[in-house]
Amino acid sequence: MMKLQQLLQSKREDILQVALRHGTFNVRVFGSVARGVVDEIGDIDLLVDYDLQKISPWFPGDALDGFARSTRL
């Protein structure tokens, strides 16, 4: 079975392309995978930056409220 870190590395370009398609950039891994302490129930935590003018309706979804959409940070 492929380790989570190996899977992440093998899918790196796919992940970056999906992120770009949805207006995100500067994708970073954090959490247990970044620390190298993954177990069989682990997941991959990604932290991204996004352009409010370019995000798709899919991302970041309901997490971005009306205030954030109308406010430049």
A tleap script that builds the chain and sets N, CA, C and O, in Angstrom:
source leaprc.protein.ff14SB
mol = sequence {
  NMET MET LYS LEU GLN GLN LEU LEU GLN SER
  LYS ARG GLU ASP ILE LEU GLN VAL ALA LEU
  ARG HIE GLY THR PHE ASN VAL ARG VAL PHE
  GLY SER VAL ALA ARG GLY VAL VAL ASP GLU
  ILE GLY ASP ILE ASP LEU LEU VAL ASP TYR
  ASP LEU GLN LYS ILE SER PRO TRP PHE PRO
  GLY ASP ALA LEU ASP GLY PHE ALA ARG SER
  THR ARG CLEU
}
set mol.1.N position { 0.840 -1.186 0.000 }
set mol.1.CA position { 0.000 0.000 0.000 }
set mol.1.C position { 0.882 1.246 0.000 }
set mol.1.O position { 1.881 1.317 0.716 }
set mol.2.N position { 0.496 2.218 -0.810 }
set mol.2.CA position { 1.267 3.442 -0.917 }
set mol.2.C position { 1.088 4.291 0.340 }
set mol.2.O position { -0.032 4.490 0.809 }
set mol.3.N position { 2.184 4.780 0.871 }
set mol.3.CA position { 2.112 5.645 2.035 }
set mol.3.C position { 1.488 6.980 1.638 }
set mol.3.O position { 1.578 7.396 0.483 }
set mol.4.N position { 0.862 7.640 2.592 }
set mol.4.CA position { 0.179 8.897 2.331 }
set mol.4.C position { 1.136 9.950 1.769 }
set mol.4.O position { 0.771 10.695 0.860 }
set mol.5.N position { 2.339 10.014 2.296 }
set mol.5.CA position { 3.320 10.976 1.794 }
set mol.5.C position { 3.673 10.698 0.334 }
set mol.5.O position { 3.828 11.623 -0.463 }
set mol.6.N position { 3.797 9.416 -0.008 }
set mol.6.CA position { 4.109 9.046 -1.388 }
set mol.6.C position { 2.942 9.379 -2.315 }
set mol.6.O position { 3.142 9.862 -3.430 }
set mol.7.N position { 1.735 9.118 -1.848 }
set mol.7.CA position { 0.551 9.433 -2.635 }
set mol.7.C position { 0.469 10.943 -2.890 }
set mol.7.O position { 0.203 11.377 -4.011 }
set mol.8.N position { 0.694 11.719 -1.862 }
set mol.8.CA position { 0.670 13.170 -1.990 }
set mol.8.C position { 1.707 13.634 -3.015 }
set mol.8.O position { 1.413 14.469 -3.871 }
set mol.9.N position { 2.900 13.096 -2.924 }
set mol.9.CA position { 3.949 13.482 -3.868 }
set mol.9.C position { 3.588 13.068 -5.296 }
set mol.9.O position { 3.832 13.820 -6.240 }
set mol.10.N position { 3.012 11.884 -5.456 }
set mol.10.CA position { 2.667 11.422 -6.803 }
set mol.10.C position { 1.516 12.229 -7.409 }
set mol.10.O position { 1.398 12.311 -8.631 }
set mol.11.N position { 0.682 12.815 -6.578 }
set mol.11.CA position { -0.464 13.599 -7.053 }
set mol.11.C position { -0.218 15.110 -6.977 }
set mol.11.O position { -1.138 15.898 -7.196 }
set mol.12.N position { 0.999 15.507 -6.672 }
set mol.12.CA position { 1.322 16.922 -6.468 }
set mol.12.C position { 0.852 17.814 -7.615 }
set mol.12.O position { 0.157 18.804 -7.384 }
set mol.13.N position { 1.220 17.477 -8.832 }
set mol.13.CA position { 0.845 18.308 -9.984 }
set mol.13.C position { -0.667 18.350 -10.179 }
set mol.13.O position { -1.209 19.399 -10.525 }
set mol.14.N position { -1.353 17.242 -9.967 }
set mol.14.CA position { -2.814 17.216 -10.072 }
set mol.14.C position { -3.444 18.153 -9.037 }
set mol.14.O position { -4.367 18.906 -9.347 }
set mol.15.N position { -2.935 18.096 -7.815 }
set mol.15.CA position { -3.463 18.951 -6.742 }
set mol.15.C position { -3.257 20.419 -7.082 }
set mol.15.O position { -4.161 21.234 -6.902 }
set mol.16.N position { -2.068 20.757 -7.574 }
set mol.16.CA position { -1.789 22.154 -7.923 }
set mol.16.C position { -2.678 22.637 -9.070 }
set mol.16.O position { -3.117 23.787 -9.074 }
set mol.17.N position { -2.943 21.763 -10.042 }
set mol.17.CA position { -3.813 22.138 -11.156 }
set mol.17.C position { -5.252 22.357 -10.692 }
set mol.17.O position { -5.904 23.305 -11.130 }
set mol.18.N position { -5.749 21.496 -9.817 }
set mol.18.CA position { -7.104 21.669 -9.278 }
set mol.18.C position { -7.176 22.974 -8.488 }
set mol.18.O position { -8.134 23.734 -8.623 }
set mol.19.N position { -6.182 23.225 -7.681 }
set mol.19.CA position { -6.150 24.460 -6.894 }
set mol.19.C position { -6.185 25.681 -7.811 }
set mol.19.O position { -6.959 26.610 -7.581 }
set mol.20.N position { -5.368 25.678 -8.824 }
set mol.20.CA position { -5.311 26.806 -9.759 }
set mol.20.C position { -6.644 27.014 -10.466 }
set mol.20.O position { -7.079 28.151 -10.649 }
set mol.21.N position { -7.287 25.936 -10.860 }
set mol.21.CA position { -8.589 26.023 -11.532 }
set mol.21.C position { -9.647 26.689 -10.656 }
set mol.21.O position { -10.592 27.293 -11.163 }
set mol.22.N position { -9.482 26.574 -9.352 }
set mol.22.CA position { -10.471 27.124 -8.428 }
set mol.22.C position { -10.014 28.404 -7.746 }
set mol.22.O position { -10.594 28.807 -6.737 }
set mol.23.N position { -8.976 29.054 -8.285 }
set mol.23.CA position { -8.552 30.356 -7.793 }
set mol.23.C position { -7.659 30.329 -6.574 }
set mol.23.O position { -7.493 31.349 -5.905 }
set mol.24.N position { -7.081 29.179 -6.274 }
set mol.24.CA position { -6.189 29.095 -5.125 }
set mol.24.C position { -4.750 28.945 -5.590 }
set mol.24.O position { -4.486 28.529 -6.718 }
set mol.25.N position { -3.830 29.288 -4.712 }
set mol.25.CA position { -2.409 29.189 -5.018 }
set mol.25.C position { -1.649 29.038 -3.705 }
set mol.25.O position { -2.238 29.077 -2.625 }
set mol.26.N position { -0.342 28.866 -3.812 }
set mol.26.CA position { 0.508 28.737 -2.627 }
set mol.26.C position { -0.011 27.617 -1.715 }
set mol.26.O position { -0.261 27.835 -0.529 }
set mol.27.N position { -0.165 26.433 -2.279 }
set mol.27.CA position { -0.694 25.276 -1.553 }
set mol.27.C position { 0.410 24.710 -0.657 }
set mol.27.O position { 1.512 24.417 -1.121 }
set mol.28.N position { 0.101 24.562 0.621 }
set mol.28.CA position { 1.056 24.024 1.583 }
set mol.28.C position { 0.423 22.887 2.370 }
set mol.28.O position { -0.782 22.881 2.624 }
set mol.29.N position { 1.247 21.935 2.747 }
set mol.29.CA position { 0.811 20.812 3.573 }
set mol.29.C position { 1.179 21.130 5.011 }
set mol.29.O position { 2.278 21.606 5.293 }
set mol.30.N position { 0.233 20.857 5.931 }
set mol.30.CA position { 0.536 21.015 7.348 }
set mol.30.C position { -0.080 19.852 8.112 }
set mol.30.O position { -0.755 19.007 7.524 }
set mol.31.N position { 0.141 19.807 9.378 }
set mol.31.CA position { -0.431 18.741 10.195 }
set mol.31.C position { 0.436 17.502 10.223 }
set mol.31.O position { 1.653 17.571 10.048 }
set mol.32.N position { -0.208 16.365 10.446 }
set mol.32.CA position { 0.513 15.115 10.662 }
set mol.32.C position { 1.351 14.690 9.454 }
set mol.32.O position { 2.447 14.158 9.630 }
set mol.33.N position { 0.865 14.911 8.250 }
set mol.33.CA position { 1.636 14.533 7.062 }
set mol.33.C position { 2.913 15.360 6.986 }
set mol.33.O position { 3.983 14.817 6.710 }
set mol.34.N position { 2.816 16.655 7.225 }
set mol.34.CA position { 3.988 17.521 7.190 }
set mol.34.C position { 4.995 17.133 8.271 }
set mol.34.O position { 6.204 17.259 8.076 }
set mol.35.N position { 4.497 16.666 9.398 }
set mol.35.CA position { 5.385 16.258 10.498 }
set mol.35.C position { 5.891 14.833 10.330 }
set mol.35.O position { 6.794 14.406 11.049 }
set mol.36.N position { 5.318 14.096 9.386 }
set mol.36.CA position { 5.736 12.717 9.161 }
set mol.36.C position { 5.245 11.744 10.215 }
set mol.36.O position { 5.887 10.726 10.474 }
set mol.37.N position { 4.102 12.055 10.827 }
set mol.37.CA position { 3.550 11.185 11.878 }
set mol.37.C position { 2.131 10.740 11.518 }
set mol.37.O position { 1.195 10.902 12.301 }
set mol.38.N position { 1.998 10.186 10.334 }
set mol.38.CA position { 0.702 9.763 9.822 }
set mol.38.C position { 0.394 8.342 10.270 }
set mol.38.O position { 1.282 7.491 10.320 }
set mol.39.N position { -0.871 8.091 10.596 }
set mol.39.CA position { -1.293 6.719 10.877 }
set mol.39.C position { -2.320 6.298 9.829 }
set mol.39.O position { -2.584 7.049 8.889 }
set mol.40.N position { -2.895 5.118 9.978 }
set mol.40.CA position { -3.805 4.592 8.960 }
set mol.40.C position { -5.105 5.375 8.817 }
set mol.40.O position { -5.805 5.206 7.818 }
set mol.41.N position { -5.446 6.216 9.768 }
set mol.41.CA position { -6.671 7.015 9.649 }
set mol.41.C position { -6.358 8.490 9.387 }
set mol.41.O position { -7.239 9.345 9.480 }
set mol.42.N position { -5.110 8.774 9.063 }
set mol.42.CA position { -4.694 10.155 8.823 }
set mol.42.C position { -5.301 10.732 7.558 }
set mol.42.O position { -5.792 10.009 6.691 }
set mol.43.N position { -5.254 12.044 7.476 }
set mol.43.CA position { -5.705 12.737 6.281 }
set mol.43.C position { -4.638 13.741 5.885 }
set mol.43.O position { -3.626 13.888 6.569 }
set mol.44.N position { -4.867 14.427 4.781 }
set mol.44.CA position { -3.929 15.427 4.297 }
set mol.44.C position { -4.552 16.801 4.526 }
set mol.44.O position { -5.640 17.092 4.030 }
set mol.45.N position { -3.856 17.629 5.275 }
set mol.45.CA position { -4.316 18.992 5.544 }
set mol.45.C position { -3.581 19.946 4.617 }
set mol.45.O position { -2.350 19.975 4.585 }
set mol.46.N position { -4.348 20.725 3.863 }
set mol.46.CA position { -3.768 21.693 2.945 }
set mol.46.C position { -4.170 23.094 3.355 }
set mol.46.O position { -5.324 23.350 3.698 }
set mol.47.N position { -3.212 23.991 3.317 }
set mol.47.CA position { -3.452 25.403 3.569 }
set mol.47.C position { -3.190 26.120 2.259 }
set mol.47.O position { -2.139 25.926 1.647 }
set mol.48.N position { -4.127 26.945 1.819 }
set mol.48.CA position { -3.984 27.621 0.533 }
set mol.48.C position { -4.282 29.104 0.681 }
set mol.48.O position { -4.967 29.531 1.610 }
set mol.49.N position { -3.761 29.865 -0.240 }
set mol.49.CA position { -4.161 31.258 -0.402 }
set mol.49.C position { -5.121 31.284 -1.577 }
set mol.49.O position { -5.077 30.406 -2.439 }
set mol.50.N position { -5.983 32.283 -1.615 }
set mol.50.CA position { -6.897 32.382 -2.746 }
set mol.50.C position { -7.161 33.834 -3.085 }
set mol.50.O position { -7.058 34.722 -2.240 }
set mol.51.N position { -7.499 34.049 -4.330 }
set mol.51.CA position { -7.829 35.367 -4.859 }
set mol.51.C position { -9.350 35.477 -4.860 }
set mol.51.O position { -10.027 34.718 -5.554 }
set mol.52.N position { -9.888 36.411 -4.090 }
set mol.52.CA position { -11.344 36.563 -3.989 }
set mol.52.C position { -11.995 36.849 -5.336 }
set mol.52.O position { -13.175 36.556 -5.530 }
set mol.53.N position { -11.239 37.414 -6.259 }
set mol.53.CA position { -11.791 37.716 -7.577 }
set mol.53.C position { -11.773 36.508 -8.511 }
set mol.53.O position { -12.413 36.535 -9.562 }
set mol.54.N position { -11.055 35.459 -8.146 }
set mol.54.CA position { -10.896 34.310 -9.046 }
set mol.54.C position { -11.455 33.008 -8.516 }
set mol.54.O position { -11.482 32.021 -9.251 }
set mol.55.N position { -11.904 32.961 -7.264 }
set mol.55.CA position { -12.352 31.676 -6.729 }
set mol.55.C position { -13.607 31.201 -7.441 }
set mol.55.O position { -14.449 31.999 -7.855 }
set mol.56.N position { -13.713 29.900 -7.574 }
set mol.56.CA position { -14.897 29.321 -8.198 }
set mol.56.C position { -15.969 29.128 -7.124 }
set mol.56.O position { -15.664 29.181 -5.932 }
set mol.57.N position { -17.212 28.907 -7.530 }
set mol.57.CA position { -18.271 28.649 -6.538 }
set mol.57.C position { -17.980 27.413 -5.690 }
set mol.57.O position { -18.485 27.294 -4.573 }
set mol.58.N position { -17.172 26.497 -6.212 }
set mol.58.CA position { -16.848 25.280 -5.475 }
set mol.58.C position { -15.936 25.547 -4.282 }
set mol.58.O position { -16.052 24.871 -3.260 }
set mol.59.N position { -15.034 26.517 -4.393 }
set mol.59.CA position { -14.033 26.721 -3.348 }
set mol.59.C position { -13.998 28.166 -2.930 }
set mol.59.O position { -14.015 29.026 -3.811 }
set mol.60.N position { -13.951 28.499 -1.682 }
set mol.60.CA position { -13.992 27.631 -0.528 }
set mol.60.C position { -15.393 27.364 -0.022 }
set mol.60.O position { -15.556 26.941 1.123 }
set mol.61.N position { -16.386 27.591 -0.817 }
set mol.61.CA position { -17.744 27.206 -0.440 }
set mol.61.C position { -18.308 28.061 0.669 }
set mol.61.O position { -18.058 29.265 0.729 }
set mol.62.N position { -19.073 27.432 1.551 }
set mol.62.CA position { -19.758 28.149 2.613 }
set mol.62.C position { -18.826 28.759 3.636 }
set mol.62.O position { -19.248 29.600 4.431 }
set mol.63.N position { -17.569 28.355 3.635 }
set mol.63.CA position { -16.626 28.900 4.614 }
set mol.63.C position { -16.365 30.379 4.368 }
set mol.63.O position { -15.917 31.088 5.269 }
set mol.64.N position { -16.637 30.847 3.165 }
set mol.64.CA position { -16.398 32.251 2.834 }
set mol.64.C position { -17.723 32.980 2.867 }
set mol.64.O position { -18.544 32.814 1.965 }
set mol.65.N position { -17.943 33.781 3.889 }
set mol.65.CA position { -19.234 34.469 4.013 }
set mol.65.C position { -19.265 35.751 3.175 }
set mol.65.O position { -18.252 36.134 2.589 }
set mol.66.N position { -20.395 36.398 3.119 }
set mol.66.CA position { -20.576 37.605 2.339 }
set mol.66.C position { -19.622 38.721 2.711 }
set mol.66.O position { -19.182 39.483 1.850 }
set mol.67.N position { -19.304 38.820 3.978 }
set mol.67.CA position { -18.376 39.871 4.416 }
set mol.67.C position { -17.014 39.684 3.779 }
set mol.67.O position { -16.430 40.636 3.263 }
set mol.68.N position { -16.508 38.466 3.812 }
set mol.68.CA position { -15.188 38.200 3.242 }
set mol.68.C position { -15.198 38.424 1.744 }
set mol.68.O position { -14.214 38.910 1.187 }
set mol.69.N position { -16.288 38.079 1.084 }
set mol.69.CA position { -16.368 38.274 -0.362 }
set mol.69.C position { -16.313 39.749 -0.753 }
set mol.69.O position { -15.806 40.089 -1.822 }
set mol.70.N position { -16.828 40.616 0.097 }
set mol.70.CA position { -16.886 42.038 -0.249 }
set mol.70.C position { -15.735 42.832 0.353 }
set mol.70.O position { -15.657 44.044 0.153 }
set mol.71.N position { -14.850 42.179 1.078 }
set mol.71.CA position { -13.772 42.865 1.764 }
set mol.71.C position { -12.434 42.403 1.226 }
set mol.71.O position { -12.165 41.203 1.165 }
set mol.72.N position { -11.599 43.340 0.839 }
set mol.72.CA position { -10.237 42.982 0.410 }
set mol.72.C position { -9.357 42.936 1.640 }
set mol.72.O position { -9.272 43.903 2.396 }
set mol.73.N position { -8.703 41.802 1.832 }
set mol.73.CA position { -7.831 41.653 3.004 }
set mol.73.C position { -6.395 41.922 2.629 }
set mol.73.O position { -5.510 41.846 3.482 }
savepdb mol mol.pdb
quit
